[in-house]
Structures are given as C-alpha cells and as structure tokens.
C-alpha cells in the first residue's frame, strides 16, 4: 500500500488519525471529512500530498502541517479554529 495515491475515509467516525497513515508517503489526495477528528497528527510524512480535506471535524487547531509543502487544495469548512500555524 505504500504506492497508494488517493485515500477517501469520509464519514467513518474516525476520531484520531494516529500513526496509521505514516507509511503512505505516496499519497497525493487524502479525504477525511465528516469524521470526529479533534487534532491533526500523523500527517507529517505525507510530503507528496496535494489535496487534503479535513472539513466537518472537531479540529480546533490547524498545526502540524508545516511539512506539507506540496499542498495545493486544503479544505477545512465548518471548523471552529483557535489556532492555525499555516493560515
């Protein structure tokens, strides 16, 4: 699965990203909208990511995205943010 380029995990009741995505360094698109994610973690190795959808989650801080320098589309609608290091 290390060559996986697109992954859609929308509406799966995910609350923690954890370390499950760390090895998927070839991902270019990741869709995690409509879950219960509260904090961004475990995305720092996804350096080829072009599209990231975190919309409709419980995230309050957009931190930990500094290594995602290839990110072109970043969807975060319907979040209540208190901090954003990349905004």
N, C-alpha and C positions, 0 to 999 in steps of 0.2 A: 504493500500500500504506500510505499514511500514515493511512488510516481503519481499519486492521485493529485489532480489539478483543481477539481471542483468538489465541494462538500456542502450539502444542504442539510442542516439539522434544525430546521424551523419547526416550532410548535411541538417540542419533545419534552417539555417540563424539565429542561436542564437547569440546574441551579449553580453549578460550579464547573468551570472549564477544566480545572485541574491540570494534569500533565498529559492527558490523552492525545493532544494534538502536536506535541513537541516534535515527534519524528516525521511529521508530514510537511517537510520543508519545501516540497514542490507545489504546494497549494498556491493557486493564484486567486481563487474565489472561495470565500467562506461565508455562509449564511447561517446566523444564529438568532434570528429574530423570533419574537413571540415565545420566549422561554422565561425563566425566573432568575437569570444570571444577575448576581449582585455585585460582582467585582471582576475586573479583567485580569486574568493571569494565564500563563501558559501559551501566550501567543508570540513571545519574543523571538522564537526560532523560525517563524513563518515569514522570512525576509523576502519571499517572492510574491507575497500577497498583493493583488491589485484591487480586489473588491472585498470589503468587509461590511457585513450588515449585522448590527447589534441592536436594531430597533425593537421597541416594545419589550424591554427587560427592566430589571430593577437596579440597574447600574447608576451610581451617583457620582462616580469619579472616572474620568477617562484618562487614566495614567497607565504606563507600561506599554505604550505603543511607539516609543521612540525608534525602535529598530525596524519598523515597518516603513522603510523609506520608499518603497515602490508603490505604496498605497495611492490609488487614484480615485476610487469611489469608497466613501465612508459614510454609511447610513446609520443614523442614531436618532431617529424620530421617536418622540414620546418617551424621553428620558428626563429625569429630574436631576440635573447636574449641580454638584457643589464645587467640582474641580475638573480642570481639563488642561493637561500639560502640552497638548498638541493643537489646541484651538486658536 
